[in-house]
């Protein structure tokens, strides 16, 4: 007679898939109940109840805040014309200097900016560093305030701040808006040399 091992034969009943599904549903419902009850408890213990609301911060008193004063730009005898604040290279647009540079066929860069423009604040120091390089020292640079000198912006057909207009004499070589990376500015400036 053959010996059979009852432990190896599959005689025990397996749970049906219906039983597993009902257990899964029960566990899920129990977890949802626990989560809801925890949320309700946390809302009851909230520090933002009617008497405990945080008070808004008091407004700043302008008399106690020190006023920031920009240093006056230094005059450089090599670059004629009035300087733009905090700039060694950029100068305000002067029509006589501009026409002289155009007549001489010099490379000219017009920088259209606005005082509260974030791109302009990134663009200006990058231009300052580039114009200290020997390659770009021959470029005549003029800054035009886009808000206060709208007539000049219209004269050069520029309708955006943080814009550059590159010229060689009277010939326009490039127009660009929003350039702040040194490599991009260097590439554009080489077009007017």
ChimeraX attribute file (.defattr): number of C-alpha atoms within 10 A of each C-alpha:
attribute: neighborCount
match mode: 1-to-1
recipient: residues
	/A:1	3
	/A:2	4
	/A:3	5
	/A:4	8
	/A:5	7
	/A:6	8
	/A:7	8
	/A:8	7
	/A:9	8
	/A:10	8
	/A:11	8
	/A:12	7
	/A:13	6
	/A:14	8
	/A:15	8
	/A:16	8
	/A:17	9
	/A:18	9
	/A:19	10
	/A:20	11
	/A:21	11
	/A:22	11
	/A:23	12
	/A:24	12
	/A:25	11
	/A:26	12
	/A:27	12
	/A:28	11
	/A:29	12
	/A:30	11
	/A:31	12
	/A:32	12
	/A:33	12
	/A:34	11
	/A:35	12
	/A:36	11
	/A:37	12
	/A:38	12
	/A:39	11
	/A:40	11
	/A:41	11
	/A:42	11
	/A:43	12
	/A:44	11
	/A:45	9
	/A:46	9
	/A:47	12
	/A:48	11
	/A:49	11
	/A:50	7
	/A:51	7
	/A:52	9
	/A:53	9
	/A:54	10
	/A:55	6
	/A:56	6
	/A:57	6
	/A:58	6
	/A:59	6
	/A:60	8
	/A:61	7
	/A:62	8
	/A:63	7
	/A:64	7
	/A:65	8
	/A:66	7
	/A:67	8
	/A:68	6
	/A:69	6
	/A:70	8
	/A:71	8
	/A:72	11
	/A:73	13
	/A:74	13
	/A:75	12
	/A:76	12
	/A:77	7
	/A:78	6
	/A:79	14
	/A:80	11
	/A:81	17
	/A:82	15
	/A:83	21
	/A:84	19
	/A:85	14
	/A:86	14
	/A:87	14
	/A:88	16
	/A:89	21
	/A:90	25
	/A:91	21
	/A:92	17
	/A:93	21
	/A:94	14
	/A:95	11
	/A:96	10
	/A:97	14
	/A:98	18
	/A:99	13
	/A:100	12
	/A:101	18
	/A:102	18
	/A:103	12
	/A:104	12
	/A:105	14
	/A:106	19
	/A:107	25
	/A:108	26
	/A:109	23
	/A:110	23
	/A:111	28
	/A:112	24
	/A:113	23
	/A:114	20
	/A:115	11
	/A:116	8
	/A:117	12
	/A:118	12
	/A:119	17
	/A:120	21
	/A:121	15
	/A:122	15
	/A:123	21
	/A:124	19
	/A:125	16
	/A:126	18
	/A:127	21
	/A:128	14
	/A:129	11
	/A:130	18
	/A:131	21
	/A:132	12
	/A:133	10
	/A:134	8
	/A:135	13
	/A:136	17
	/A:137	12
	/A:138	13
	/A:139	19
	/A:140	23
	/A:141	21
	/A:142	23
	/A:143	20
	/A:144	24
	/A:145	18
	/A:146	22
	/A:147	13
	/A:148	10
	/A:149	12
	/A:150	14
	/A:151	11
	/A:152	16
	/A:153	19
	/A:154	11
	/A:155	8
	/A:156	12
	/A:157	10
	/A:158	18
	/A:159	12
	/A:160	15
	/A:161	21
	/A:162	22
	/A:163	22
	/A:164	24
	/A:165	22
	/A:166	25
	/A:167	24
	/A:168	22
	/A:169	19
	/A:170	15
	/A:171	13
	/A:172	15
	/A:173	18
	/A:174	15
	/A:175	14
	/A:176	15
	/A:177	16
	/A:178	16
	/A:179	18
	/A:180	18
	/A:181	12
	/A:182	15
	/A:183	12
	/A:184	10
	/A:185	18
	/A:186	16
	/A:187	10
	/A:188	19
	/A:189	25
	/A:190	12
	/A:191	13
	/A:192	21
	/A:193	16
